[in-house]
Amino acid sequence: MFDQLVVSSPHQEGTHKPWAVAMSAIVQTVIVGVMILIPLIYTEALPKGMLNTFLVAPAPPPPPPPPAAPVKVVRPRIVQPQTMVAPMVIPKQVAMIKDEAPDVGAGASGFGVAGGTGDALGGGILNTAPPPPPKAAPTRIKVGGQVQAANLLHQVLPVYPAIAKTAHVSGTVRLHAVIAKDGTIQELQYVSGPALLMRAAMDAVHEWRYHPTMLNGEPVEVDTTIDVVFSLGGG
């Protein structure tokens, strides 16, 4: 059975010759070398990304930081105290030093130096005090009510209130007034007196007029009191 599977041929095939094997190896080596050298010679055939990867040099490392400035140490200076040495020989004469006032020029005001011509500013200007400023004249004076009544020019009599008459209320209403420079009533305040008569008295006094009060030729305001008398007998 096995004899049928074997194929026999009368002509046996010969093996390859050695020179053919060597030639084949040389041809294959040349082909591989040409494939390696072509990309190195013709760089334009390579992709730009790959070419940059091979040709760009890496960035240099950053420079080292500058050295720190040296710290100068200041050492305290120690001053040696001076030592007192007692004299070995007692001197025969000891010079006495006396402080004297400097000689000044004989000026009238006592200022100057030796050989000078007198006062530094001349004429005793340093000793002349400025005159005192003039006192400001008062703008308001206080005058008693009886005195100021003599300057009254126009007087309006008060109207006796009917309710005060019915209640038989009478008396004197005292008011505090400030008379302006032109003689008119500037301020008026109730001080004392029957309350039922206060409004009537203030309404009448507001219409009063006075002579302007003069002080050193200038009109001034007057601070005074005014008494308004209410009497049932004369009302």
Contacts in CASP RR format, 6 or more apart in sequence:
PFRMAT RR
TARGET T0000
AUTHOR 0000-0000-0000
METHOD contacts of the structure
MODEL  1
MFDQLVVSSPHQEGTHKPWAVAMSAIVQTVIVGVMILIPLIYTEALPKGM
LNTFLVAPAPPPPPPPPAAPVKVVRPRIVQPQTMVAPMVIPKQVAMIKDE
APDVGAGASGFGVAGGTGDALGGGILNTAPPPPPKAAPTRIKVGGQVQAA
NLLHQVLPVYPAIAKTAHVSGTVRLHAVIAKDGTIQELQYVSGPALLMRA
AMDAVHEWRYHPTMLNGEPVEVDTTIDVVFSLGGG
38 45 0 8 1.000
39 45 0 8 1.000
39 46 0 8 1.000
43 51 0 8 1.000
102 113 0 8 1.000
102 114 0 8 1.000
103 114 0 8 1.000
104 110 0 8 1.000
104 111 0 8 1.000
104 112 0 8 1.000
104 113 0 8 1.000
104 114 0 8 1.000
105 112 0 8 1.000
105 113 0 8 1.000
105 114 0 8 1.000
105 115 0 8 1.000
105 116 0 8 1.000
105 118 0 8 1.000
106 118 0 8 1.000
107 118 0 8 1.000
107 119 0 8 1.000
108 118 0 8 1.000
108 119 0 8 1.000
108 123 0 8 1.000
108 124 0 8 1.000
109 119 0 8 1.000
109 123 0 8 1.000
109 124 0 8 1.000
109 126 0 8 1.000
109 127 0 8 1.000
110 119 0 8 1.000
111 118 0 8 1.000
111 119 0 8 1.000
111 120 0 8 1.000
111 124 0 8 1.000
111 126 0 8 1.000
112 118 0 8 1.000
112 119 0 8 1.000
112 120 0 8 1.000
119 125 0 8 1.000
119 126 0 8 1.000
120 126 0 8 1.000
137 215 0 8 1.000
137 216 0 8 1.000
137 218 0 8 1.000
137 220 0 8 1.000
138 215 0 8 1.000
138 220 0 8 1.000
139 220 0 8 1.000
139 221 0 8 1.000
140 178 0 8 1.000
140 220 0 8 1.000
140 221 0 8 1.000
140 222 0 8 1.000
140 223 0 8 1.000
141 213 0 8 1.000
141 215 0 8 1.000
141 220 0 8 1.000
141 221 0 8 1.000
141 222 0 8 1.000
141 223 0 8 1.000
142 222 0 8 1.000
142 223 0 8 1.000
142 224 0 8 1.000
143 213 0 8 1.000
143 222 0 8 1.000
143 223 0 8 1.000
143 224 0 8 1.000
144 224 0 8 1.000
144 225 0 8 1.000
145 224 0 8 1.000
145 225 0 8 1.000
145 226 0 8 1.000
145 227 0 8 1.000
148 179 0 8 1.000
148 210 0 8 1.000
148 213 0 8 1.000
148 222 0 8 1.000
148 224 0 8 1.000
151 210 0 8 1.000
151 211 0 8 1.000
151 213 0 8 1.000
152 208 0 8 1.000
152 209 0 8 1.000
152 210 0 8 1.000
152 211 0 8 1.000
153 209 0 8 1.000
153 210 0 8 1.000
153 211 0 8 1.000
154 207 0 8 1.000
154 208 0 8 1.000
154 209 0 8 1.000
155 208 0 8 1.000
156 204 0 8 1.000
156 205 0 8 1.000
156 207 0 8 1.000
156 208 0 8 1.000
157 204 0 8 1.000
158 197 0 8 1.000
158 200 0 8 1.000
158 201 0 8 1.000
158 203 0 8 1.000
158 204 0 8 1.000
158 205 0 8 1.000
158 228 0 8 1.000
158 230 0 8 1.000
159 200 0 8 1.000
159 203 0 8 1.000
159 204 0 8 1.000
160 200 0 8 1.000
160 230 0 8 1.000
160 232 0 8 1.000
160 235 0 8 1.000
161 196 0 8 1.000
161 197 0 8 1.000
161 199 0 8 1.000
161 200 0 8 1.000
163 196 0 8 1.000
164 170 0 8 1.000
164 194 0 8 1.000
164 196 0 8 1.000
164 197 0 8 1.000
164 200 0 8 1.000
164 230 0 8 1.000
165 232 0 8 1.000
167 196 0 8 1.000
168 232 0 8 1.000
169 194 0 8 1.000
169 196 0 8 1.000
169 197 0 8 1.000
169 230 0 8 1.000
170 194 0 8 1.000
170 197 0 8 1.000
170 230 0 8 1.000
170 231 0 8 1.000
170 232 0 8 1.000
171 193 0 8 1.000
171 194 0 8 1.000
171 197 0 8 1.000
171 229 0 8 1.000
171 230 0 8 1.000
171 231 0 8 1.000
172 193 0 8 1.000
172 227 0 8 1.000
172 228 0 8 1.000
172 229 0 8 1.000
172 230 0 8 1.000
173 190 0 8 1.000
173 192 0 8 1.000
173 193 0 8 1.000
173 194 0 8 1.000
173 197 0 8 1.000
173 198 0 8 1.000
173 201 0 8 1.000
173 227 0 8 1.000
173 228 0 8 1.000
173 230 0 8 1.000
174 191 0 8 1.000
174 192 0 8 1.000
174 193 0 8 1.000
174 225 0 8 1.000
174 226 0 8 1.000
174 227 0 8 1.000
174 228 0 8 1.000
175 188 0 8 1.000
175 189 0 8 1.000
175 190 0 8 1.000
175 191 0 8 1.000
175 201 0 8 1.000
175 202 0 8 1.000
175 205 0 8 1.000
175 225 0 8 1.000
175 226 0 8 1.000
175 227 0 8 1.000
175 228 0 8 1.000
176 187 0 8 1.000
176 188 0 8 1.000
176 189 0 8 1.000
176 190 0 8 1.000
176 191 0 8 1.000
176 225 0 8 1.000
177 185 0 8 1.000
177 186 0 8 1.000
177 187 0 8 1.000
177 188 0 8 1.000
177 189 0 8 1.000
177 205 0 8 1.000
177 224 0 8 1.000
177 225 0 8 1.000
177 226 0 8 1.000
178 185 0 8 1.000
178 186 0 8 1.000
178 187 0 8 1.000
178 188 0 8 1.000
178 221 0 8 1.000
178 222 0 8 1.000
178 223 0 8 1.000
178 224 0 8 1.000
179 185 0 8 1.000
179 186 0 8 1.000
179 210 0 8 1.000
179 213 0 8 1.000
179 221 0 8 1.000
179 222 0 8 1.000
179 224 0 8 1.000
180 186 0 8 1.000
180 221 0 8 1.000
181 212 0 8 1.000
181 213 0 8 1.000
181 219 0 8 1.000
181 220 0 8 1.000
181 221 0 8 1.000
182 212 0 8 1.000
182 219 0 8 1.000
183 209 0 8 1.000
183 210 0 8 1.000
183 211 0 8 1.000
183 212 0 8 1.000
183 213 0 8 1.000
184 209 0 8 1.000
184 210 0 8 1.000
185 205 0 8 1.000
185 206 0 8 1.000
185 208 0 8 1.000
186 221 0 8 1.000
188 202 0 8 1.000
188 205 0 8 1.000
188 206 0 8 1.000
190 198 0 8 1.000
190 202 0 8 1.000
191 225 0 8 1.000
194 230 0 8 1.000
197 228 0 8 1.000
197 230 0 8 1.000
200 230 0 8 1.000
201 228 0 8 1.000
201 230 0 8 1.000
204 228 0 8 1.000
205 226 0 8 1.000
205 228 0 8 1.000
208 226 0 8 1.000
210 222 0 8 1.000
212 219 0 8 1.000
213 219 0 8 1.000
213 220 0 8 1.000
213 221 0 8 1.000
213 222 0 8 1.000
214 220 0 8 1.000
END
